[in-house]
Amino acid sequence: MSGHSKWHNIQKTKGAADAKRSQLFTKIAREMIVAVKQGGSGDPANNSRLATVVAKAKAANMPNDNIKRTIEKALGSGSTDSYETVVYEGYGPSGVAVIVDALTDNRQRTAPEVRHLLDKYGKGLGATGCVSWSFDRKGVIVMEREDLDEDTVMMDALEAGADDMQAEEETFEIYTDPDAFGDVLAKLEEKGYTFLQAAVEMVPQTYVKLEDPEDIKNMEKLIDLLEENDDVQNVWHNWDQD
């Protein structure tokens, strides 16, 4: 779930998800609980934030029973989970921009952990807004090219309400307005498409190339350790890994 959605990043993310599927589902479930409580509804049709999380859950192959149970838990009087969204911004090696999206029930625990990792493997934690200005929030839907026809996919995506599509060597990457993400995904599902990844992401406007092997090693370590943190939902960055 980190950085841009090019295939080598997706492949890495998929491997991590396969190895830590339980952790992935736990993080999505936490996000779903927050979406239900903040949106005031367990019906994705009446709760746009929940619709976005459900779409993300389905793309991650989270079973429908898990999704249903999580929503019921969030609606139930027995649910005492209380999380807040916290966003941290900072710098990795050589000034790589890093955004850490967290859901936490204890800021006093999460902030020092994120700060420690950015200090140890990067250039440290920055002030709010220090790097987010260089990212755009977009819905990102990724499909494996396989035998799909590019023109057909482009036409279907635009008809569904997407803003743009990029054809990569092994994937098609479809971009949407964040508010339209759920609708676009649903319409493409109706047409029989399946997805490698689907989420609302922070997409970098520009990228930083790392040349020093030590910088590359530290950046990889920073991403891995941040993603292993139970409070961290997403790690966005502008490291160009091509």
C-alpha positions in Angstrom: 0.0 0.0 0.0 3.0 2.3 -0.2 4.0 4.9 -2.7 2.8 4.8 -6.3 0.9 1.9 -7.8 3.3 0.7 -10.5 3.6 -3.0 -10.9 6.8 -3.6 -9.0 5.3 -1.8 -6.0 2.1 -3.8 -6.3 4.0 -7.0 -6.5 5.8 -6.2 -3.3 2.6 -5.2 -1.6 0.9 -8.4 -2.8 3.7 -10.5 -1.4 3.5 -8.7 2.0 -0.3 -9.2 2.0 0.0 -12.9 1.3 2.5 -13.2 4.2 0.5 -11.0 6.5 -3.1 -11.4 5.4 -4.4 -11.3 8.9 -2.7 -8.0 9.6 -3.9 -6.5 6.4 -7.5 -7.5 7.1 -7.2 -6.2 10.6 -6.1 -2.8 9.3 -8.9 -2.7 6.8 -11.5 -3.7 9.4 -10.3 -0.9 11.7 -10.7 1.6 8.8 -14.2 0.2 8.2 -15.2 0.7 11.8 -14.1 4.3 11.7 -16.0 4.8 8.4 -19.2 3.4 9.9 -19.0 5.5 13.1 -18.1 8.7 11.3 -20.5 8.2 8.5 -23.3 7.2 10.8 -24.4 4.3 8.5 -23.5 0.7 7.8 -24.9 1.0 4.3 -22.2 1.8 1.7 -24.9 3.4 -0.5 -25.5 6.0 2.2 -21.9 6.3 3.5 -19.4 7.3 0.8 -16.4 6.7 3.2 -17.6 3.2 4.0 -18.1 2.5 0.3 -14.5 3.4 -0.4 -13.2 1.1 2.4 -15.5 -1.8 1.2 -14.1 -1.4 -2.3 -10.6 -1.5 -0.9 -11.5 -4.6 1.1 -12.9 -6.4 -1.9 -9.8 -5.6 -4.0 -7.7 -7.1 -1.2 -9.9 -10.3 -1.3 -11.3 -9.8 2.1 -14.2 -12.3 2.4 -17.7 -10.9 2.3 -18.4 -12.5 5.7 -15.6 -10.6 7.3 -16.8 -7.3 5.8 -20.4 -8.0 7.0 -19.2 -8.9 10.6 -17.0 -5.8 10.8 -19.9 -3.5 9.8 -22.2 -5.3 12.3 -19.5 -4.9 15.0 -19.2 -1.2 14.3 -23.0 -0.7 14.5 -23.4 -2.8 17.6 -23.5 -1.3 21.1 -20.8 -3.6 22.2 -18.2 -2.0 20.0 -15.9 0.2 22.1 -13.2 0.7 19.6 -12.3 4.4 19.3 -9.8 5.4 16.7 -8.8 8.7 15.2 -7.1 9.5 11.9 -3.6 11.0 12.3 -1.4 11.9 9.4 2.4 12.3 9.8 4.7 13.9 7.2 8.4 13.7 6.9 11.4 12.9 4.8 13.2 9.7 3.9 16.8 9.4 2.7 17.9 12.2 0.2 14.7 14.1 0.8 12.2 11.5 -0.3 8.7 12.8 0.7 6.9 10.4 3.1 3.3 10.5 4.3 2.2 8.1 7.0 -1.6 7.6 7.4 -2.5 6.1 10.8 -5.5 5.1 12.7 -4.8 5.1 16.4 -6.4 5.0 19.8 -3.3 6.5 21.4 -1.4 9.3 19.8 1.2 9.2 22.6 2.1 5.7 21.4 2.0 6.2 17.6 3.8 9.5 17.2 7.0 8.5 18.9 7.1 5.3 17.0 6.7 7.0 13.6 9.2 9.8 14.6 11.8 7.2 15.7 11.7 5.4 12.3 11.8 8.6 10.3 14.8 9.8 12.4 16.6 6.5 12.2 16.2 5.7 8.5 15.4 9.0 6.9 15.7 12.8 7.5 13.0 13.0 10.2 9.5 14.0 11.0 8.3 17.3 9.5 5.5 19.8 10.1 2.0 19.2 8.9 1.8 20.1 5.2 5.6 19.9 4.6 5.2 17.3 1.9 1.5 16.7 1.3 1.4 19.7 -1.1 3.3 17.6 -3.6 0.8 14.8 -3.7 -2.7 14.6 -5.2 -5.4 12.5 -3.6 -6.9 10.2 -6.2 -8.8 6.9 -6.5 -6.5 4.4 -8.1 -7.7 1.2 -9.7 -5.1 -1.3 -11.0 -5.8 -4.2 -13.4 -3.5 -6.8 -14.8 -3.3 -6.3 -18.6 -3.5 -10.0 -19.4 -5.5 -10.3 -22.6 -7.4 -7.0 -22.1 -7.7 -4.6 -25.0 -6.4 -1.2 -24.1 -8.9 0.8 -26.1 -11.8 -1.2 -24.6 -10.6 -0.7 -21.0 -10.1 3.0 -21.6 -13.6 3.4 -23.0 -15.2 1.4 -20.2 -13.2 3.3 -17.6 -14.1 6.8 -18.9 -17.8 5.7 -19.3 -17.7 4.6 -15.7 -16.6 8.1 -14.7 -12.8 7.7 -14.4 -10.6 10.8 -15.0 -7.7 9.1 -16.8 -5.9 5.8 -17.5 -2.3 4.9 -17.9 -1.1 1.7 -19.7 2.0 0.3 -18.1 3.9 -2.8 -19.3 1.9 -5.2 -17.1 -1.0 -3.2 -15.8 -3.7 -0.6 -16.5 -3.9 2.1 -13.9 -7.2 4.0 -13.7 -7.5 7.3 -11.9 -10.6 8.8 -10.4 -11.8 11.6 -8.3 -11.8 10.3 -4.7 -15.6 10.9 -4.4 -16.3 9.0 -7.6 -14.0 6.0 -6.7 -16.6 3.7 -5.4 -19.0 4.3 -8.3 -16.3 3.8 -10.9 -15.1 0.6 -9.2 -18.7 -0.8 -9.0 -19.4 -0.1 -12.7 -16.2 -1.8 -13.8 -17.0 -4.8 -11.6 -20.4 -5.0 -13.3 -18.5 -5.3 -16.6 -16.5 -8.3 -15.2 -13.2 -6.7 -14.5 -11.1 -7.8 -11.6 -8.5 -5.7 -9.8 -4.9 -6.1 -8.4 -5.4 -3.0 -6.2 -8.1 -0.5 -5.6 -7.9 2.4 -3.1 -7.9 6.1 -2.6 -4.2 7.0 -2.6 -1.9 10.0 -2.3 -0.2 10.1 -5.7 3.1 12.0 -6.0 3.4 14.9 -8.5 7.1 14.3 -8.9 9.6 11.6 -7.9 13.0 11.3 -6.3 15.5 8.8 -7.6 17.9 7.2 -5.1 21.3 6.3 -6.3 23.2 5.5 -3.1 22.8 1.8 -2.1 22.7 2.8 1.6 19.9 5.2 0.9 18.0 2.5 -1.0 18.5 0.1 1.9 17.3 2.6 4.4 14.3 3.6 2.4 13.2 0.0 2.0 13.7 -0.6 5.8 11.7 2.6 6.6 8.8 1.5 4.5 8.8 -2.1 5.8 8.9 -1.1 9.5 6.3 1.6 9.1 3.9 -0.8 7.3 4.5 -3.4 10.1 3.3 -0.9 12.7 -0.3 -1.9 13.7 -1.4 1.8 13.8 -0.2 2.6 10.3 -2.7 2.2 7.6 -0.8 3.5 4.6 2.7 4.8 3.7 2.8 7.1 0.7 6.1 8.3 -0.8 7.6 9.7 -3.9 10.6 7.3 -4.3 11.1 6.5 -8.0 11.8 2.7 -8.0 12.1 2.3 -11.7 
